[in-house]
Amino acid sequence: MVSGSADAKVYLFNKGSNTPLWSYTTGDAVISVSILADGEYLTAGSGDGKAYAFDKADDGDDDGFLPVPSLAAAVAAVAVIALRRRPE
């Protein structure tokens, strides 16, 4: 399960657990979150005007964060259709 919070964090939880697997701090309150049907990728929209995308296997640090260009206003909704990691 994924959640966003007014404390500007995105949290990833195991089903049935209160302890997050990881968290990531955005630039402002997290307004929306979404997770791909297969559970591998998740996205979040923040009041800082940015959308954030993550691989579920990430530990919440910046190395697994997939940057998304900044937007002009708060991101009120996000949806994941398909994501593919860039070749290294």
C-alpha atoms as a printed R data frame, in Angstrom:
   type eleno elety resid chain resno      x      y       z
1  ATOM     1    CA   MET     A     1  0.000  0.000   0.000
2  ATOM     2    CA   VAL     A     2  1.190  3.522  -0.748
3  ATOM     3    CA   SER     A     3  0.141  6.718   1.026
4  ATOM     4    CA   GLY     A     4  0.958 10.395   0.934
5  ATOM     5    CA   SER     A     5  0.842 12.834   3.803
6  ATOM     6    CA   ALA     A     6  0.724 16.488   4.765
7  ATOM     7    CA   ASP     A     7  4.221 15.977   6.210
8  ATOM     8    CA   ALA     A     8  5.450 15.963   2.570
9  ATOM     9    CA   LYS     A     9  6.236 12.228   2.601
10 ATOM    10    CA   VAL     A    10  5.321  9.292   0.395
11 ATOM    11    CA   TYR     A    11  5.124  6.038   2.364
12 ATOM    12    CA   LEU     A    12  5.167  2.429   1.157
13 ATOM    13    CA   PHE     A    13  3.666 -0.187   3.498
14 ATOM    14    CA   ASN     A    14  3.268 -3.939   3.466
15 ATOM    15    CA   LYS     A    15 -0.375 -4.953   3.662
16 ATOM    16    CA   GLY     A    16 -1.365 -5.301   7.310
17 ATOM    17    CA   SER     A    17  1.654 -3.452   8.738
18 ATOM    18    CA   ASN     A    18  1.838 -0.054  10.443
19 ATOM    19    CA   THR     A    19  5.568  0.260   9.807
20 ATOM    20    CA   PRO     A    20  6.591  1.772   6.448
21 ATOM    21    CA   LEU     A    21  9.003 -0.166   4.232
22 ATOM    22    CA   TRP     A    22 10.362  3.218   3.157
23 ATOM    23    CA   SER     A    23  9.443  6.871   2.867
24 ATOM    24    CA   TYR     A    24 10.509  9.683   0.554
25 ATOM    25    CA   THR     A    25 10.296 13.385   1.376
26 ATOM    26    CA   THR     A    26  8.879 15.632  -1.360
27 ATOM    27    CA   GLY     A    27  8.928 19.427  -1.430
28 ATOM    28    CA   ASP     A    28  5.395 19.935  -0.048
29 ATOM    29    CA   ALA     A    29  2.307 18.056   1.142
30 ATOM    30    CA   VAL     A    30  1.564 14.942  -0.919
31 ATOM    31    CA   ILE     A    31 -1.840 15.438  -2.541
32 ATOM    32    CA   SER     A    32 -2.270 12.238  -4.547
33 ATOM    33    CA   VAL     A    33 -0.743  8.783  -4.949
34 ATOM    34    CA   SER     A    34 -1.193  5.943  -7.420
35 ATOM    35    CA   ILE     A    35  0.208  2.436  -7.824
36 ATOM    36    CA   LEU     A    36  0.490  0.369 -11.010
37 ATOM    37    CA   ALA     A    37 -1.826 -2.664 -11.143
38 ATOM    38    CA   ASP     A    38  1.124 -5.075 -10.856
39 ATOM    39    CA   GLY     A    39  2.368 -3.126  -7.824
40 ATOM    40    CA   GLU     A    40  5.843 -2.493  -9.232
41 ATOM    41    CA   TYR     A    41  5.708  1.290  -9.706
42 ATOM    42    CA   LEU     A    42  4.046  4.081  -7.781
43 ATOM    43    CA   THR     A    43  3.586  7.794  -8.333
44 ATOM    44    CA   ALA     A    44  2.805 10.779  -6.145
45 ATOM    45    CA   GLY     A    45  1.707 14.351  -6.802
46 ATOM    46    CA   SER     A    46  2.785 17.110  -4.446
47 ATOM    47    CA   GLY     A    47  1.908 20.685  -3.623
48 ATOM    48    CA   ASP     A    48  5.391 21.648  -4.833
49 ATOM    49    CA   GLY     A    49  4.171 21.230  -8.429
50 ATOM    50    CA   LYS     A    50  6.066 17.997  -9.025
51 ATOM    51    CA   ALA     A    51  5.067 14.450  -9.828
52 ATOM    52    CA   TYR     A    52  7.281 11.725  -8.380
53 ATOM    53    CA   ALA     A    53  7.651  8.155  -9.681
54 ATOM    54    CA   PHE     A    54  9.257  5.233  -7.859
55 ATOM    55    CA   ASP     A    55 10.052  1.578  -8.359
56 ATOM    56    CA   LYS     A    56  8.418 -0.338  -5.487
57 ATOM    57    CA   ALA     A    57 11.720 -2.108  -4.823
58 ATOM    58    CA   ASP     A    58 13.369  1.241  -3.979
59 ATOM    59    CA   ASP     A    59 14.342  2.016  -0.427
60 ATOM    60    CA   GLY     A    60 13.106  5.617  -0.717
61 ATOM    61    CA   ASP     A    61 16.481  7.173  -1.475
62 ATOM    62    CA   ASP     A    62 17.166  9.224  -4.589
63 ATOM    63    CA   ASP     A    63 18.834  6.469  -6.620
64 ATOM    64    CA   GLY     A    64 15.530  4.803  -7.532
65 ATOM    65    CA   PHE     A    65 13.531  7.987  -7.956
66 ATOM    66    CA   LEU     A    66 12.435  8.586 -11.543
67 ATOM    67    CA   PRO     A    67 12.381 12.382 -12.027
68 ATOM    68    CA   VAL     A    68  9.341 13.955 -13.644
69 ATOM    69    CA   PRO     A    69  9.504 17.555 -14.939
70 ATOM    70    CA   SER     A    70  8.087 20.244 -12.654
71 ATOM    71    CA   LEU     A    71  4.608 21.548 -13.282
72 ATOM    72    CA   ALA     A    72  3.283 25.056 -12.772
73 ATOM    73    CA   ALA     A    73  0.885 24.211  -9.930
74 ATOM    74    CA   ALA     A    74  0.149 21.582  -7.306
75 ATOM    75    CA   VAL     A    75 -0.414 18.097  -8.715
76 ATOM    76    CA   ALA     A    76 -3.957 17.129  -7.675
77 ATOM    77    CA   ALA     A    77 -4.066 13.700  -9.339
78 ATOM    78    CA   VAL     A    78 -1.648 11.117 -10.674
79 ATOM    79    CA   ALA     A    79 -2.192  7.844 -12.536
80 ATOM    80    CA   VAL     A    80  0.213  5.140 -13.595
81 ATOM    81    CA   ILE     A    81 -0.326  3.574 -17.001
82 ATOM    82    CA   ALA     A    82  3.086  2.022 -17.603
83 ATOM    83    CA   LEU     A    83  6.633  2.852 -16.606
84 ATOM    84    CA   ARG     A    84  9.894  1.404 -17.795
85 ATOM    85    CA   ARG     A    85 13.271  1.939 -16.165
86 ATOM    86    CA   ARG     A    86 15.871  3.605 -18.391
87 ATOM    87    CA   PRO     A    87 18.774  1.389 -19.461
88 ATOM    88    CA   GLU     A    88 21.926  2.052 -17.461
